[in-house]
Amino acid sequence: MAATNNTNSRISLWIVLVLVVAIGAYYLLHGRDELLIRTATVEREDLLSTLATNGKVEPVEDFQAHATASAVVDHLYVSVGQHVAKNQLLMQLDASEAASKIAQAQTSVLQSESALKNMKAGGSQEELLSAKADLSTAEDQAAAASAQLKTLQALATQGNASPAEVAQAQQRLNDANARVSVLKVRASSRYSSSDMANQQAQIAQSRAALSAARTSYDAVAIRAPFDGTVYSLPISQYDYVQAGEALLDVADLTHLQVRAYFDEPEIGKLAKGQPVKIVWDAMPDRTWHGHILQAPTTVIAYGTRNVGEALISVDDPDGVLLPNTNVTVTVITSQHPHSMSLPREALHTEGLNNFVYRVVNGRLVRTEVKVGVVNLTRVEILGGISEHDLIATRATTPVDLSDGLRVKPQQ
């Protein structure tokens, strides 16, 4: 009885094994015939290669007014968004401090110029009169000393004056004549050339201070240097502003550019004149267009990135795109019109070889291809396959494609 049961168990096991092998063979032979794949047809289209990055809008012609000194905003004549003409008065600052500085500088100039004039004349009027009086007194003293000497000399010949008295009289005359000589020299050349040079330098310094004061005074009346639009106005009328504080910004919004930042590996693909699309997140339905004015010439640190700065002209500014806004720019680095192309997922790479799987009579045929431009979604095919060829992109199940595999394109 036990032997019979063992025999039946062996028979059952063999039956199960045969069924498993049969089922496996069936799926191996017939399941592969029914492998569903997705396909694409070789088509001709205009193929573009692009680079996208961030950038900031800048006015080509920009004017930012600053306070030249601490002051109060007396009058404000414009508002944000207002168009202004060249030389139009934009705002007026308090001019009292600037006027005071002009008066002080003018006084300093007059004083230094008068001092030079007096130096050239030998001194001021008071100094000249005093010097003249001193010289006249010294000359009178010298004449008196000379007369006294002559009298003593005559008396000495008669024995009525001692030689010592004559010598003293002679010394008094010598001293008087020396004083006269000193006063005459002082009257004709009181100041040296270095004194004159120092005073002329003082005049130049005073005049420079006056010019600066006048510039500050003129700066309290702020005018537009060109036709443009006020796009920033951080202050209000009657505000007190510090020296150097920004007052307003004016720009010609019909002439804008974008400073774009491209990562270092992408710089070599950029060239002057390449077309650009510009998008601003604040207005996602709008697109502006431009072209590269200047390709990057160096690499700089920009946050955590190493980038090259490119200048992009905005070809269709309309006054809506504003300075200092952050935008996304997309540069078309190459254009290949009417090129044969496939979805990028259809391309396979093995070493240096590129290939695709053509669908021929229900089987995959590995075919090497020559590749041109590759962008994010499409790849240009330069040779190896023909237009309208059916190419496998991927299987509908997790199965690797291989040469000779029987397939069925999914409808």
Buried (B, 14 or more C-beta within 10 A) or exposed (E): EEEEEEEEEEEEEEEEEEEEEEEEEEEEEEEEEEBEBBBBEBBEEEBBBBBBBBBBBBBBBBBEBBBBBBBEBBEBEBEEEBBBEEEBEBBBBBBEBBBEBBEEBBEBBEEBBEBBEBBEEBBBEEBBEEBEEBBEEBBEBBEEBBEBBEEBBEBBEEEEBEEEBBEBBBEBBEBBBEBBEEBBEBBEEBBEEEEEEEBBEBBEEBBEBBEBBBEBBEBBBBBBEBBBBBBBBEBEEEEEBEEEBBBBBBBBBBBBBBBBBBBEEBBEBBEEEBBBBBBBEEEEEEEBEBBBBBBBEEBEEBEEBBBBBBBBBBEEBEEEBBBEBEBBBBBBBBBBEEBBBBBEEBBBEEEEEBBBBBBEEEEBBBBEBEBBBBBEEBBBBEEBBEEEBBBBBBBEEEBEBEEEBBBEEEE
